[in-house]
Amino acid sequence: MKVISVNGTASNAGKTTVASYLLKSLSDSASKFDRQREQVVSERNGHVLQHTGKTSYKSAESKFDLLLYDKTWCALKITVRHEGSCPRHTGCDTCDSDYEPFKILTDDAIIKENGKDTDRFSRAGADKVVWLQTDSDVEKAGIEAALACFNKDDTIIVEGNSFLRVKDADVSILVASPSVKKVKRSTKLILDKIDLIAINVRTNHTSEQIEECREQLRVIARHSESAVGMSCKAPHFVINPFVEDGYSNQTFIDRIQEHLGPSLIKN
């Protein structure tokens, strides 16, 4: 089981958007690779690849891409319940009268309800989506139980800052936005676990706004290092999930694949 953890600096930074983008991009890559692999004619004596001429079947199998794309892509959304009175008051699906310390939802009637984040994950290409709703004091037990819903060969994109508080991930991503200035305390506590930072932009964001966002992240990292000894030197990637085939987007996806590759080979 491999995990990509998607975290956000604050609400509305775009965790769900980036997580959905990753699911679509990585699962699309998997489909393309599967179509290529169907063209392979394996002549065990000659090791011939029909679509690459002189490239051997053996060398193709040695690439981490083969291991990466052979996985099932899944999603886990983690919602930590409100403490005290609910700030939403109405329309909140995580505060209800049937109280349990944590709840794991997998029913399609809930997961695929139009407009929910979990439905966005399904539409983006996730083969399985699980939604964990948990109290903060039992989040570790809840996360362990939620992970047990997946198969050991699955690759899971986990949306929610709470995951890194209790577990490690194969790739940990922090999502920031030039439109969101606030940084949650929960973000500062996980900075030392972040591998990549995605600055989630739109076409209306200016270069000045993007640079301001970068500088804010640098200041937070420096403050966290001096205050609590947490260091974050993760590289920044400016991405726009709504732009097809952008160079920066592809560079970001390539870096994720690089992080995943060696860990998959160890399987």
TAPE-V58633 format. One record per residue. N is the residue number from 1. PHI is phi in whole degrees, -180 to 180 (none if undefined). NEAR is the number of other C-alpha atoms within 8 Angstrom. D_CENTER is the distance of its C-alpha to the mean C-alpha in whole Angstrom. Layout:
BEGIN
n = (N & N)
phi = (PHI & PHI)
near = (NEAR & NEAR)
d_center = (D_CENTER & D_CENTER)
END
This chain:
BEGIN
n = (1 & 2 & 3 & 4 & 5 & 6 & 7 & 8 & 9 & 10 & 11 & 12 & 13 & 14 & 15 & 16 & 17 & 18 & 19 & 20 & 21 & 22 & 23 & 24 & 25 & 26 & 27 & 28 & 29 & 30 & 31 & 32 & 33 & 34 & 35 & 36 & 37 & 38 & 39 & 40 & 41 & 42 & 43 & 44 & 45 & 46 & 47 & 48 & 49 & 50 & 51 & 52 & 53 & 54 & 55 & 56 & 57 & 58 & 59 & 60 & 61 & 62 & 63 & 64 & 65 & 66 & 67 & 68 & 69 & 70 & 71 & 72 & 73 & 74 & 75 & 76 & 77 & 78 & 79 & 80 & 81 & 82 & 83 & 84 & 85 & 86 & 87 & 88 & 89 & 90 & 91 & 92 & 93 & 94 & 95 & 96 & 97 & 98 & 99 & 100 & 101 & 102 & 103 & 104 & 105 & 106 & 107 & 108 & 109 & 110 & 111 & 112 & 113 & 114 & 115 & 116 & 117 & 118 & 119 & 120 & 121 & 122 & 123 & 124 & 125 & 126 & 127 & 128 & 129 & 130 & 131 & 132 & 133 & 134 & 135 & 136 & 137 & 138 & 139 & 140 & 141 & 142 & 143 & 144 & 145 & 146 & 147 & 148 & 149 & 150 & 151 & 152 & 153 & 154 & 155 & 156 & 157 & 158 & 159 & 160 & 161 & 162 & 163 & 164 & 165 & 166 & 167 & 168 & 169 & 170 & 171 & 172 & 173 & 174 & 175 & 176 & 177 & 178 & 179 & 180 & 181 & 182 & 183 & 184 & 185 & 186 & 187 & 188 & 189 & 190 & 191 & 192 & 193 & 194 & 195 & 196 & 197 & 198 & 199 & 200 & 201 & 202 & 203 & 204 & 205 & 206 & 207 & 208 & 209 & 210 & 211 & 212 & 213 & 214 & 215 & 216 & 217 & 218 & 219 & 220 & 221 & 222 & 223 & 224 & 225 & 226 & 227 & 228 & 229 & 230 & 231 & 232 & 233 & 234 & 235 & 236 & 237 & 238 & 239 & 240 & 241 & 242 & 243 & 244 & 245 & 246 & 247 & 248 & 249 & 250 & 251 & 252 & 253 & 254 & 255 & 256 & 257 & 258 & 259 & 260 & 261 & 262 & 263 & 264 & 265 & 266 & 267)
phi = (none & -118 & -127 & -108 & -97 & -111 & -121 & -130 & -67 & -169 & -59 & 74 & -73 & 113 & -56 & -65 & -62 & -70 & -61 & -65 & -62 & -63 & -59 & -65 & -65 & -75 & -72 & -64 & -62 & -63 & -64 & -62 & -67 & -61 & -66 & -65 & -67 & -64 & -84 & -71 & -107 & -92 & -105 & -58 & -83 & -100 & 51 & -101 & -108 & -63 & -94 & -127 & 66 & -85 & -68 & -82 & -63 & -62 & -68 & -65 & -66 & -76 & -73 & -67 & -58 & -63 & -70 & -64 & -80 & -84 & -94 & -94 & -95 & -132 & -139 & -127 & -103 & -113 & -118 & -90 & -68 & -70 & -101 & 83 & -75 & -75 & -68 & -84 & 70 & -133 & 72 & -105 & -85 & -97 & -109 & -141 & -79 & -86 & -72 & -139 & -57 & -148 & -137 & -113 & -111 & -134 & -65 & -59 & -62 & -94 & -60 & -100 & -67 & -55 & 98 & -78 & -59 & -64 & -68 & -62 & -65 & -62 & -67 & -79 & 124 & -68 & -74 & -144 & -127 & -123 & -118 & -101 & -113 & -144 & -75 & -65 & -79 & -125 & -63 & -64 & -63 & -64 & -66 & -60 & -66 & -67 & -63 & -68 & -77 & -104 & -85 & -66 & -95 & -74 & -109 & -117 & -96 & -105 & -105 & 144 & -66 & -68 & -59 & -72 & -71 & -124 & -138 & -106 & -122 & -72 & -140 & -117 & -119 & -110 & -101 & -126 & -138 & -61 & -87 & -120 & -89 & -71 & -128 & -69 & -61 & -62 & -70 & -63 & -77 & -116 & -57 & -71 & -98 & -79 & -96 & -138 & -115 & -107 & -89 & -86 & -114 & -124 & -65 & -85 & -77 & -88 & -63 & -66 & -65 & -66 & -66 & -63 & -65 & -57 & -66 & -60 & -65 & -65 & -64 & -62 & -64 & -65 & -65 & -64 & -67 & -77 & -82 & -129 & 76 & -93 & -107 & -135 & -119 & -67 & -70 & -99 & -128 & -91 & -126 & -128 & -61 & -98 & -107 & -79 & 60 & -71 & -61 & -65 & -59 & -67 & -62 & -63 & -63 & -60 & -67 & -62 & -63 & -63 & -66 & -74 & -53 & -60 & -68 & -73 & -64 & -71 & -57)
near = (8 & 11 & 11 & 13 & 15 & 16 & 13 & 14 & 12 & 11 & 6 & 6 & 13 & 12 & 13 & 8 & 8 & 12 & 13 & 11 & 10 & 9 & 15 & 10 & 9 & 9 & 12 & 9 & 9 & 11 & 9 & 8 & 10 & 9 & 8 & 9 & 7 & 6 & 9 & 11 & 7 & 8 & 7 & 6 & 4 & 5 & 10 & 14 & 14 & 8 & 7 & 6 & 7 & 6 & 9 & 9 & 11 & 7 & 8 & 9 & 8 & 7 & 8 & 11 & 8 & 11 & 11 & 12 & 12 & 7 & 9 & 8 & 14 & 13 & 13 & 13 & 12 & 13 & 10 & 10 & 10 & 9 & 5 & 4 & 6 & 8 & 5 & 6 & 7 & 4 & 5 & 7 & 5 & 7 & 8 & 6 & 4 & 4 & 5 & 5 & 7 & 11 & 9 & 10 & 10 & 9 & 6 & 7 & 6 & 8 & 14 & 10 & 10 & 5 & 6 & 9 & 7 & 13 & 12 & 10 & 14 & 12 & 7 & 10 & 11 & 13 & 8 & 8 & 14 & 14 & 14 & 15 & 14 & 14 & 11 & 7 & 5 & 10 & 13 & 8 & 7 & 14 & 10 & 8 & 8 & 13 & 7 & 7 & 7 & 7 & 7 & 5 & 8 & 12 & 12 & 12 & 14 & 14 & 14 & 13 & 12 & 10 & 12 & 11 & 8 & 8 & 6 & 7 & 10 & 11 & 13 & 13 & 13 & 12 & 16 & 15 & 12 & 13 & 5 & 9 & 7 & 6 & 8 & 8 & 6 & 8 & 13 & 10 & 9 & 11 & 12 & 8 & 9 & 13 & 9 & 12 & 13 & 12 & 15 & 15 & 11 & 7 & 6 & 4 & 9 & 7 & 6 & 6 & 9 & 12 & 8 & 9 & 13 & 10 & 8 & 8 & 8 & 8 & 8 & 9 & 13 & 9 & 8 & 13 & 11 & 8 & 7 & 6 & 7 & 12 & 10 & 10 & 5 & 8 & 7 & 9 & 11 & 10 & 11 & 11 & 10 & 5 & 6 & 5 & 6 & 8 & 6 & 9 & 13 & 9 & 8 & 10 & 11 & 8 & 8 & 9 & 10 & 8 & 10 & 12 & 12 & 9 & 9 & 11 & 8 & 5 & 4)
d_center = (14 & 11 & 8 & 4 & 5 & 4 & 8 & 11 & 14 & 16 & 16 & 16 & 14 & 11 & 8 & 9 & 10 & 7 & 5 & 8 & 9 & 6 & 8 & 11 & 11 & 11 & 13 & 15 & 16 & 16 & 19 & 20 & 21 & 22 & 25 & 26 & 26 & 28 & 31 & 31 & 35 & 35 & 38 & 38 & 41 & 40 & 36 & 36 & 33 & 34 & 32 & 32 & 36 & 36 & 33 & 33 & 31 & 31 & 29 & 27 & 26 & 26 & 23 & 19 & 18 & 20 & 18 & 15 & 16 & 18 & 15 & 14 & 11 & 10 & 8 & 9 & 10 & 12 & 15 & 17 & 21 & 23 & 26 & 29 & 30 & 27 & 27 & 26 & 29 & 29 & 26 & 24 & 23 & 22 & 25 & 28 & 31 & 30 & 29 & 27 & 25 & 22 & 21 & 19 & 19 & 19 & 22 & 21 & 23 & 21 & 18 & 19 & 21 & 21 & 19 & 17 & 13 & 13 & 15 & 13 & 11 & 14 & 15 & 12 & 13 & 12 & 15 & 14 & 13 & 14 & 14 & 15 & 18 & 19 & 22 & 21 & 24 & 22 & 18 & 19 & 21 & 19 & 15 & 17 & 19 & 16 & 15 & 18 & 17 & 16 & 17 & 17 & 17 & 13 & 10 & 8 & 4 & 5 & 6 & 9 & 11 & 13 & 11 & 12 & 15 & 16 & 14 & 13 & 10 & 10 & 8 & 8 & 7 & 9 & 10 & 14 & 16 & 20 & 21 & 20 & 22 & 21 & 19 & 18 & 20 & 17 & 15 & 18 & 18 & 15 & 16 & 17 & 14 & 12 & 12 & 11 & 12 & 11 & 14 & 13 & 17 & 19 & 23 & 25 & 23 & 26 & 25 & 27 & 24 & 22 & 24 & 24 & 21 & 20 & 24 & 22 & 19 & 22 & 24 & 22 & 21 & 25 & 26 & 23 & 25 & 28 & 28 & 26 & 26 & 22 & 21 & 18 & 19 & 16 & 16 & 16 & 14 & 16 & 14 & 15 & 13 & 16 & 18 & 19 & 19 & 19 & 19 & 17 & 14 & 15 & 16 & 12 & 11 & 14 & 13 & 10 & 12 & 15 & 13 & 12 & 16 & 18 & 16 & 16 & 20 & 21 & 20)
END
